[in-house]
Amino acid sequence: MSSKTNINIKNKFDRVVVLVDMDCFYCQVEEKRNPEIKGKPIAVVQYNPWQGGGIIAVNYPARAKGVTRHMRGDEAKQHCPEIELPQVPNVRGKADLTRYRDAGKEVADVLKSFTPLLERASIDEAYLDITERVLSRIRDMNEGRFQLLPDKLANTFAVGYDSIGDFVKKLSNTFDSNGTSEQGTPEQLEYKKSDIKLLVGASIVNEIRSAVKEKTGYECSAGVAHNKILAKLTAGFHKPNKQTILPIDSIAKLYETLPVKKVKGLGGKLGDQVCELLKIKFMSELVQFPESLLQQHFDERLGSWMYLMARGIDLEAVTAKFHSKSIGCCKRFPGKNAITGLATLQHWLNELATEIVERLEKDLDENNRTAKQMTVSYSQQFGDTDVASTRSVPLVLYDTERIASDALEAIKRNTERFFKAGSTTALHNAIKFLGISAGKFEPNGATKGAGIKEMFQSCSSKTINTNVGVLEEPVIVPRLRAGAILRYFLEMYDLKTYSKFTLVGIKDRIVLFSPKGSPVHEIVLKEFSSPANEEASKNGNPSVPLPHVVTFEYCENSNLLAVSVGDKSLRCFSILEKDGTVSSEPVGEPITTTKTIVCMKFTQAPKHDGLLFGCDKGDCYEFNMRAEASERSKWILGHMSQILDVAISPDERYIVTCDRDEKIKVTSYPDCHNIECYCLGHLEYVGALAFLSPTRLLSVSGDKTLRVWQYIEGKEIVSHQLQEPAVHVSVRPMADESSGSICVVKSFVENKLELVHIANEPTNACTAMEVLELDANATILNATLSASLELYLLVLAKESKTVELLVYEFIEKDKRFQVRTEHSLRLSFLKTFEGATIEQVRNYSTLFKNSVDNLSDYFERKKQKIGKKGSE
C-alpha cells in the first residue's frame, strides 16, 4: 500500500513546498575533505579505472571548461588539464557512497529543525513543506514583529520576472496598505495571496540555506512553489547557491518551453507514449485535452493527474520521510565482465550481502527498526537480449551468508534452466546485473536495540514441524566473530631472501645483504605527509611515529623494491647496480592507501614489468609502479574477511588469495571478475600460500594442517597434520629437484618451527623432518629459506627486546638443519643492527575465530555497544 497522501483540490495553491538541492554535492564533500582543492575545477570519478574513470559529478568551475558528467577522466583532462579528479572509495569491488550518505544525513538533520514535513528524495535532495512556518511569519508581519526587507530575499529569483524586485512590486500594486484588493477577480486575488506565501517562504528558505551552510559547510539551491513537481522544476533555474520562486501566473509561461518528458512522472516510455499519441511536445500543449479524453487514452487515475498537471496542479503532499524506505546496493557486469560461473555469482552475492548487512546494522543502531523483506534484482542474457527480473523473499536474519544464500536460491527458483547441460558450475544464461535491497521496515519498540535478540532468535533455536505437533530443538550457535579484527600486521620488521640479496627491515631501516653476507646498501624510510600522519595530528597527537616497515617485496627482473609502510603508504625504489656498488632511488611519489598493505607479490614476466599485487584488510589491488601517479593502482578483487596472503601462479594466469574465513580463492588474471574456483577444506584461517609447481599449491592453516592442492580445479591432493597452528611458510626445492621440496612452517607457538619434506608428483607425500624449538626467551619473528637451503631466522629476545639473526645450514645426508653461529650474514647483521630493538610483535591469536556459547553474553555486549554509540 502506498504511503503517499493527497491534499484537497480546494487547497491546490495553498501550500509552500521547497525542493532543496545540494550544489554539486559530491564535489563539495570532496572539497570539505581536502580544502586544498576548494575552488578548483573538480570532477568526482567512479571506481572503473578505464580512461581515468567515469565522471559522476562536476562542479561549476569544471563545467565552465566544458567538462560534463558524460565524460571520462582522461577526456576531462583534455578540456581542463588542471582539473582535480577525486575518486569515490572502492569497497568490495564497487563504489562506496558512505561518505556522501553521511554528509546528506548531516544536511537533513539541519533541514528537519525547520519543519517535521521533511521528505528526503535522495542523498542530495529533500522536499520540505514550510506552510505552517510561513503562516506564522505572516502573522508576525501583520502584528509588526517581522518586516520583510530586501536582504531577506538575497539571491532570490522569480520565474517570469527580470528580478525579484519586479515580482515584489507587482504583488505590492495588487493590494493597498490595508491588504484590500484594488483590482482583479476573486480567484486572481486568491492566487496573489498564495504568491505572497511563496515570497514569505523564500525569506524562510534563505534562512534554511544559511543554516545549512553555517552548520555543515555545504551550499545548496532551492525551488519554491505550490507543489513538489513544480518545486523540483524550479530549483534548477538559478544555481549555485540561489533560490527560485514559481508564481502561479508564470506556470503557463514556463510550460510553453517545458518538454513533457522533463516533468516527473512523464519521463521514459510513458512520456514517449503521451507525446506520440497526443502529437505534442511541450506541457503547454497538454492543456487543450479534456480530462475525459486523457482518461480514455490512459487510465482514469493517470488521465486525471495529467489533466491537473497541465494546469500546474499536483495534489501529492510532502510526506515526512527522514529514513530510506529501503537499503540496497547493486553492481553491473557489462560485456565480457558478465557472470558465467557459479563461484563468481556466489562471490558477488556475498559482496553485496556484506554491504547490505553493514548498512542494515548501522540503520538498526541509529533508527531502531528491522527490515522484513529482501528483494533480489538481476538481469540475464538470453541470446542478444537482456531480461531483467525481480524477486522478493522474507528477510529473516541480518547475516551475510544467509542473505547471499537466500538470494542465490531466489535466482535459481526463478530460472528455468540455471546450469549449462552437463555442468554444475557454468551458468546457462550469463548474469549482467545483480542487486540486493532490504525493505518493509518495522519499528522494534521503545528500547533502542531491542530488535537484536529478535534477529538472532532463529540462530538460538529451530522449530521442526512434525505430524504430532511442534518440536522445539535447540541448536549450536554458529561461531561468531569476537570483534577484534587483525591488528597484528602493523609492526616493524620483515626478512626475505632472493638470489641477489637478502633483505632485512627493522623499523625505518631496510638493509640489503649480498649472497656473501656483507651489507651493500641501506634505505632509510623518511616521513611524508600521509593521510595517517595528518589524521594523527588532527587527533591531537603531536608526536607521529617514524615510518616503519610492515612488509616488502623485491622483483629481481625489474630491480624494483616495494615497501609497505605503517603510515599507510606504499613506496617503490629502483635498486641500481653499477661498478660493484649498489644504490637506490625512489620511483615516483609514495602511493597513499586507505588501509595498510599487509602482503604483496611482484609479477616476474617482462610483459608485466613493475606490476605488484598488494592486499590490505579485505581487498587486493594491482599497483603499476612505473605508471603515472593517477594510474598506479586499481582494485581487482576482494574477500569478505581479512586477506592473509597472496600468490601469483607461475604462468601468471591466476591470483590466489587466502583469508581468515578458511577460504582460498583462485581468480583469473587479468580478467579478475572471473573466479576460477575456491580451495575449501581448512577449518581455521589460512595463514600462508606457496606454489610447489605450476599446478600445485601449498597452504598452511590455524587448523594445524599443511595441504597441497590442484588449485585450478580446487581439488585437495594431500593433507598433512602439523603439531601446532601455522602462520607462515617458506618453501624451496631440494638441490636435486627430483627429490621434492622442503618447507619451513612458522608455528603459532612463538619459539617453534616445523620442517616438512614434500615429495613431487604423483605421490605428493608429506613427511615431518624435525621441529626446531628455540629457548623460551626467544620469539621467532620471521623465517625464510634461501635457494641454497640456508635457513634464516629473525629472532627477538623477550627480556631485552633486542633482535638477532640465526642461520642454519641444511645437512643433506642427515636431512636436518645445523646452526652456524659464525656465518658471515649473521655477523654482518649483528654489526649493522647492533642495539636494534622491537617493542611490539605480531599477535597471531586474533586470527582465530572465537565461539560464543552463551547468547545472552553476546546480546549484552551488543547492547553495551549500542548504548555507547548512542551516548557519543
N, C-alpha and C positions, 0 to 999 in steps of 0.2 A: 504494500500500500504506500502511495506517495506521501511524503511529509510536507509537500507544498500546500500553501493556503492562499486563497484569493480574497481580495477585498471587494466590497460592494461597488458596483459600477457608478453609483452616485458620488463616490469619493475618488473618482478616477484621476483627478488632478489635485487632490488634497495633500498628498504625501510629498515629503522631501527625501529623495533617495540619492545616495552618493556611491560612486564606484571609486575606491582608492586604488591607484595603480602605481606600484613602485617603479621608479625610473631605472631602466637597465639594471635590474636588481642584482643579478649575479655579478655584474661588473662592480657595483657598489660594495657588495660583500667582499670581493677580492681587494678593492681599494682599502677597505677598513682593515683587512688582514695585513696588507702591505702598503702602508701610507706612501711609500716612495713612488708608487705608480699613479697616485691620485692626480687627476687632471690630464694624464697622458691618454693617447688612443689605446683602448683596451678591447679585446675580444676574448671571451671565455670559450675554450675549446673542449670538446668531448674526448673521451679516452682513446678512441681509434687513432693511432699514430699516423695513418696513411696521409701523405701530403700535408702534414702539420696538424691533423686533427680536424674534426667537424666543428664549425663555429655555432654556438647555441645562444650567444648574447653579444651584443655590440654596443658600446657606449657612443655618445653623440660626437665626441672628437674623432672617433674612428669612422663613424658614418659620414662625417664631412669629407673624409678622404676616399670615400667610395666603397668602404668595406660593408658587406651585408651578411646576414645570417646564412645565406645560401652558399657562402664560400667555404673553402678550407683554409687552414692557417697559412700555408705556403702562398696561396693566391692573395690573401690579405696582406702579406708582407710585400708583395709586388706593388700593391696600391699604396701601402703605408709602411715603409721599411722600419720606422721607429715604433711600430705597434707592439704592445705588451700582450702576450698570449698565456695568461694563467690557465692551468688545466683543472678540470673537475677531478676530484680524487677518484682513484680506482680501488674498488674493493671486490674481491672475488670475480674479477674479470668484467665488471660492469661499473657504470658511473655511480658514485656515492653522493647523493644530494643532501646529506645530513646537515652540512654547514649552512646550506641555503634554507632548508626547512626550519632549522633552529632560528635563523635570522628572521624568517617570516613569522614565526610564533612570537618573537620578541616585538615585532611591529604590531601584531594582532593584540598583544597584551595592552599596548597603548590605546589602540582603537576601541577596545572593549571598555575603557574607562569613560568613554563619551556616550555610549548607548549600549543597552543589552541586546538590541537588534543588530547584531553583527553576523554576517554570513560570509565565511571565508570561501572564496571561489577557487583559489589556487595558492601556491606558495607566495605569489607576489600581488594578489588581488583580493579585495574584500568589498562587499556591499554593506552599507550602513543605512538604516532608516533613522533620521535625526528629527522627524516631525515633532515629537514632543519637546525636544530641546528648542526647536525653532519657535514653537508656540509660546514657550516660557520666555524666550528672548523678546518676542513681540510684546508680551505683557509688560516686560521690563521697560521696553521703549515707550509704551503708552503711559506708563507711570513715572517716566523720567529717570529711570535707573540705568538706562543704557542708551547710548547715542551711536548711530551707525555712521562713522566717519570714513573718509576715503581710505585711510590707512588700513582699515579692516578689510578692504577689498583689493589689496595689493596682489598683483599677478593674477587677477581675475578677468575673464573674458566672457562675452555673451554671444552665442551663435546668432548671426543676422545683424549684428551691430559692430560698428567700427571700433568702439571702445566700450568699456563698462560704464563710462560716464554717459554715453548716449542712451544706454539702457535705463540707467537711473533717472535721467532727465525725462524720458518718455513715461516712466512709471509716475514720476512726480507730477507731470502735467495731467495725469488721469484723475488725481484726487486733489481736493483743496486741503487747506491746512487742518481741517477737522476730520479728514478722512472720508468726506462725502463725495459722491461722483459728480463730475462736470459734464461727462459725455459717455456714450456707449450704451449697448443693450445690457440687461441684467446678466446675461450669460458672459458677455465680454468683461463686465466688471468682476464677475467671479473669477474669470481667468486672470485678470490683473492682480486680484488679491492672492491668487495662487503663485503668480510670478514674484510677488513681494516675499512670499515664503522662501522662494528659491534664492532671492537676493540676501535675505537674512541668513538663510542656510549657508550661503557662500562665505559669509563672515565667520560662521562657526567652523566651516571646513578649513578655512585659513588657520584657525586656532588648532585644529586637529593636525594639520600637516606640520605646523610649527612644533607641536608636542612630539610628533614622530621624529622630527629632525633633532630636537634637543635631547630626547631620551635614547635614541638609537644611533643617531648619526646618519640616517638614511633619508634621502629626499624622495618625494612622491608627487604625482599629479592626480587630479580628480575630475570627475564629471558629476554635475549636479542637475538632476532632472526629477520628473514625477514618477518614474518607474525604473526598474533595473535595466531593461534593454536600452532605453534612451540614455541612461547614465553611462553605460558602458560605451555606447557610440560616441558620446560627448567627451569622454575622458581623454581620448586620443587627439583632440583637435589642437590643443596647445600644450606642448611639452618641451623640455622637462621643467619640473618644479613650478607648475602652473595649474590653474583650475578653470573649468569652463562651465557656464550655465546654459541650459537649453530652454529658453522661454517658450511658452505654448504657441505663440504666433510665429515662431521660427521653425516649427516642426515641418510645416508644408514646404517651406523653402529648403530645408535640409533634405527632404525626401526627393526633391527634383533631381538631385545628382547622386543619391544614395542607391547603389545597386541592391537589388532584392537579396542577393546571396550574402551581403555583408551583415544582415540582420540575424541575430542569434535565434536559432530555430528554423531558419530558412536557408541554411547552408547545405553543402553536399548535394546528394541526389534529389532531396526534396526541393531544394532551390532550383535545380535544373528542370525538374518536372513542372514547377509552378511557372517558370519563365517560358518554357516551351509550350505548355498547354494554354496559357493565357496570352501568349505573344507579347510579353512585357519584359522590361529590363530594370527599370527603376521603381522604387517604392511609390513614387507619386502616381504611377500608372495603376497601382493596385486599388486605389480608392474608387475607381469607376465601377467596380463589380459589386453587385448586391450580395448580401450575406447568403441568401438562398442559393445563388449560383455557386458561390465558393463552397458551400456545404455539399452541393450536388457533385462538384468536381472532386472534392476531397471528402473527408468525413465531417460529421456535424460539429464535433469539438474543434477540429483544426480549422474548418471554414469560419467558425465564429471568431476564433482567435485571430485569423488573418484579417477578417473584416475590421476588428477593433485596432489591430496593429497598424493597418493602413491609415488610421486616424490618430496614431500616436498613443494609443491606449493599450496598456498591458496591466492586467489585474493581479499578477502574481506578487504576493507580499514578500518582503525580506524576512526570511526565517532565521531565527537565532541558530547559528551553527558554527561553533568555535572549533570543534574537533572534526576530523575527517570521518565520513561515513564508512570509508573502507581504507585499508592499508594494503598496498600492493607493490609489486616490482615485476619487471619483465626484461627480456633480452631477445634481440633479433639475431638470426643466423642466416644472413643472405648468401646467395651464390654457393661457392664451394665450402662455405662455413656451415652449411646445413647439417643437422644432426642425422647421422645414418646408422649409429650403433647404440645398443642398449647401455653400454658403460658410459658413453658420453651423455646420453639422456639422463641417466641416474646422477651423474656428476652435476649437471646444470640444475636439475631439480633440487639437489642438495644445496647448491649455492643459493638459489632463490629462497629455499626454505630457511636457510640460515639467516638471511637478511630479514625475512618476514618475522621470524621468531625474535630477533633482536629488537625490531621495531614494535612488535606486539608487547614484549615485556616492558619496554620503555613506556608504551602507552598505558599498560596496566598500572605501572608505578605512578604515572602522572595523573591519569584520569579515572582510575578505579572502575574499569569496565572490561568486559571479556567478549571477544568475537566468537560467534557461534557457527559461522558458515565460511567455508573456503571455496573459492572459485578458481578453477584451472582454465586458462585460455591457451590455445595452441593452434598453430597453422601447419597443415600437412600438404606435401606436394603430391598431386595426382597428375602425372604427365606434365603438361605445361601449365597446369592450373594450381594455384594455392587455395586450399579450402580451410577457412577459419572455423573453429569450434570453441564452445564454452560449456563447461560442466561444473555444477555446484554440488558439494558434498558437505556433511556436517564437519565442523572443526572441533574435535574432541579434546585436543591437548596441544599446548604450546610446546611442541617438541619437534626438532628438526627432522629426525628420522621418520617420525610418524607422518608429518606433513608431506615430506618427499615421497614416502611410500603410498599415501593415500592419493597424491596427485598422479603418480605413475599408474595406479590401479584405475583411476578415473579415465585416463587416456586409453589404457588397454581395453576397458569395458566398452568404450565408445568408438573403437577402431575395429572394423570388420576383419581386417587381416593385419595383425600387428607385426609379425616377423615375416621375412622372406621365406619362401619354401625351402625346407631342409635346414634352416638355421634357427638358432635360439639366441642370437646376438645381433644380427643385421635387421634393421627396420625395413618393412615393406615400403613404407612411404616416409621420405625424409621430412624432418620437422624443421621449420624455418622461423618459428616464433614460439616462445614459452612465456607464460605469465602466471603468477600466483597472487591472489588477493584474499584478504580476510575481511568479513563484514558482519552485518546483523549484530552489532554490539548491544550488550545488555549490561546495565549497571550491576555492580557487585554488592551494593548495600552501603551502610553508613560508614563502616570501618575501612579505612584505606588498606588495600592489600588483602581484603577478605576473600578475594577470588582465587588466591594462590592455592589454598587447600582444595578448592573445588577442582581446579585444573589437574591436580596430581592425584585425585581420588582414584582415577582409573588405573593409576600405577600401583596403588596400595592394595587394591582388591579387584577381583574379577567376578562377574556373575555368569553362571552357566545355566542355560535353560535345559531342563530335563523333563521327561514325561511325568515325573512325580512332583514337580514343583520347581523351586528356585534354590540352587545350592550356592552359597557364598563361600568362595575359597580364597584365602589369602595367597598372594604370590610374592616372590622375592623382588624387591625394587631394583631396577637396573642400577648399576654403579654410576653414581652421579659425580660430576666434577666437584672437587673440594673447593675450587675457586681460584687457587693460586696457579697462574699460568707461568710459563717459563721465564725466569729471570737469570738463569744460570749462564747464558751466553755472554753477558755483558761484562766480561772480565778482561784480563790484561796480559794474555800470553798466547803463543802458538809456536808450534815446531813442525817443520815439514822438510823432507829431503828430496832432492831431484838429482839428475845426473851431473849437472853443472855446479849446483850449490846446495848446501844445507842452510836453511833459513831459521833463525830463532828470533821471536818477537817477545819482548818483555816491556810492558807499559808503553812508553812512547818511542822505544828503540827497536829497530829491526836490523840484525846483523847477518850478512852473507858470509858463509864459510866455504872455502874451496874444498874439493874432494880430498885434499891432503890435510884438511883440518885447520888451516890458517884463516883468520878473518881477512876478507878482501874488500869489504865495503860496509858502511853503516848509513842507515837512513833514520833521521830523527823527525818524528811527526810534529808538525807545527800547528798551532791554533789557527782557526779561521772562523769567520762569523757564520757559524752554522745555526740552523733553527734551534737545535738543542741548547746551545750556549745562550742564545737570545732568550729562550724560554726560562732558563735558569736565572738569568739576570732579572727578568720581569718578576719572577717569584721571590725576589729579594735575596738571591744567593750571589753575593759579590765575588765569591771565590769559585770560579768554574774549574773543574778538574782538568788537568792536562789531557790532551787527546791520547787515547791508548788503543793498542791493538785488540781487536776482537778475533779476527782471523785474517788470513791472507792466502793468495793463490798465485803461483808463478807459471807462466807459459813459456816453455823453452824454445818453441818455434818462433814466437814473435818477440821474445825477450821482454815481456811485459809482466809487471808485478802489480797485482790489485790488492789493496789493503782496506778492509772494513774497520772503521774507527768508531769508538764508543760515542762520539758526538753526532752519530747518525750521518756520517759521510762515507763515501766510497772514493778512495784515492788511487790513482794509477801512476806508475813510474816505468819509464823505459830504462832497462838495465843495459849499460853500454860497456863493451869490452874492447880495449884498444891498447896495443903495445904492452900487454901483460897486466894492465891495470883495469879495475872495474869502477864504474861510476854510475850515477843515475840522474835522471831529470824527470820532473813531473810531466804527465801527458794531460794537457787541458786542466781546467779547474776541477776541484773536488765536486763529486755528484752528491747533492743532498738527498736523503731518502726519508720517507715517512717513518719507517721503523729501521732498526739496525739490521744490516745484513749479517746473517749468522753462519751461512755455509755457501760455498761457491765453487764453481769449476770452470776452467777455460776450455774452449774447443781447441783442437790441435791441428785441424785441417787448414791448409793455406787459404782455401776459399773463404774460410770463416775467420780470417785473421782479426784478432782483437775482440772476439766475441766472448763474453763471460756470462754465465748464468748464476745469479745470486738469489738467495731466498731469505725473506725476513720471517716474521711471525707466522704468516699463513699464505704468502704469495711468492711466486717465482718470477723474476724479471730477467730480460735479456739486456745486457749492457754492451753497447758497441763503444769500446774505449777509444777508438780512433775517429769517431764521428763528431760532428758539430755538437755543441752543448745541448741544443734543443732536441737532438735526435739520438741521444746517447742511451736512453733507457726506454723500455716498453714492457708492459705486463704481458706474460704469456700463459700462466696457469696459476691455479690456486688450490688450496686444501681447506677443509672445514676446521682444521686444528693446526697446531704448531708443526711446521716443517722442520725436520731434524737433519736431513742430509739430501744432497742432490748428486746425481751421477749422470754422465753422458756416455751412451753406448759407443763402442769403438768405431763403428761406421758413422756415428753422429746422426743417426736417423731417429733416435729416441732420447728423451729426457726422462730419467727415473727419479722420483722423489718419494720420501717416506715421512711418516708423521707420528704424532703422539697417539693417534687413534688406530694404531696397529696396521695401517694401510701402506702399501707400496703401489704407487701409481705410475704406469708406463704411458707416456704421452708422445705422440708423433712429433717430429720436428722437420721442417719449420711450421707445419700445419698443426699448431698446438691446440686448436679447437678439437682435434680428434684424439680421444683417449683410446689407446690401443687395448689396454686391459688393466686389471688390478691383480697384484700378487697377494692373496689373502691367506691367512693361516696363523700369523703371530697373535698371541693373546695379550700382549702388552705393547708399549711403544716400540717402534722400530728405530733403533739409535743410529745405525750407520749402514752404508751400502758400498760395495766394491764389485768391479767386474773381474771375473776369473778368465773369461774368454769372450769372443764376440756373441756367444749365445747363452752364457751362464752368468748369473748374478748372485752375489753373496750378500746376505743380510744378517745382522745381529740384533738382539732384542732384549727388552727387560723381562721377557718370559723365560730367560735362561736357555735360549736356543740360538744356534747358528744354522741358517738354512741356505740351501743352494736352489736356484730357480732356473727353469727355462722361461725367461722373463717375457719373451714376445707372446707366449701363449698363456702366461700367468700360472704355469704349472710348477708345483714344488717337486724337486728331484730328490732331495735328502734333507733330513733334519738331524742336527747333532746337539746332544744335551750338554750344556755348559754347567759349571759349578755355581756360577753367580750370574745375576743380571748383567747384561753387556751394554756399554755406552759408546764404544768406538772400536774400529777395526783398521788394521793396516795389513795389506796383502802384497806378497812378492812371489814370482815363480822361483823355483829352486834353480841352482846352477845348471843342472840337467833338466830342462823344461819338461821333458817327458816324465820326470819324477813327481810332477804336481806342484803345488804351491804351499807356502807357509803363511799362516795368518796369525797376527798378534791381536788378541781381543782384550781391550781395556775393560776391566771389571768395574761394576758399581762399587765394589769394595775398594777403597781408595789406594791401598798399597798392593794390589794384586793384578797380575796379568795371566791370561791363559793362552797357550800356544797350541795351535791345531794344524795338523797336516791334512791337506785336501788333495785327493788323487784326481787325475784327469778323467775325462770321459772314457769309457762309458760308466765306470763304477761310481765316480764322484765320492768315494768313501772318505769319511772324516775320522781322523784319529787324534786323540788327545796326546800331545807330546810331553808337555810339562807345565807346571804352574810356577811362575816367578812371584815370590812374595817378599817384599822389602820389609825393613824394620817398621814397627808400629808407629814410629815417629815420622814416617815419610808418607807423603801424598804424591802419587803419580799424576802429574798434570797432563802430560801428553806422551804418546808413544808412537814411533814410526820406524818402519823397516827401510833400509837403503837397498839399492839394486844388488849390492854385494852381500846382502843378508846380515848387515850390521844393524843391531837394534839400539836406537837412541831413546832414552827416557829423560824427559824434563821433570825434575823432582823438587818438591818443596819440603823443607824441614819445618815441621809444625811449630816447634818452640821458637826458633829464631826467625822464621818466615823467610829465610834465605833460599835461593834457588841454585840448583846444580844440575849438571848433565851427567848421566850414566851411560856408558857404552858397553854393549855386549857383542861378542863375536860368535857366529854360528859354527859349531863344530860338526862338520858333515857326518863323520863316522859314528859319532855318539848321538846325533840328532838332538843336540841340546845347545843352549847358549851359555857362554862363559864371560864373566865380567872382565873388562880391560881398563884398569884404573889409570894407566899411563897413555892411553890413546891420545893422539895429537888433538883431535877435535875436543875432547873433554878438557884437556889442559888449556887450549885456547879459549874455550868457553869460560872457564873459571877465572881467567885473567881478564877477559873482555867484560864479563858481567860481575866482577868482584863486588860483593856487598849488595847486589841486587836483591830486592825483597818483593814479595807479593802478599798483600794483606787479605785478599778475598779469592776464594776458589769456587769453582763451579758446583752448584748444589743440584746434583742429579736426582735427589729424592722427589723434586717437583714433577718429574716425568711420569711418575706412577699415578694412576687413577685411584682415588680413594673411594671406597664403598661407604654408603650411608645406610646403616642398618636401622636407624630409628628415624622415621619420617618426622616425628614431632620436633626433633633437634633441627632437622633441615628447615622446617617451616619457621621455627623460632629464629634461626639465623636470617632467613629471608625477611621475616617481619622486622627484625632489627635493622636490616639493610635499608628497607623501605622507609622506616621511621627516621633513619639517619639522613636519607635523601630529602625527606620532607622538611626536616629542620634546617637544612642548609639554605 
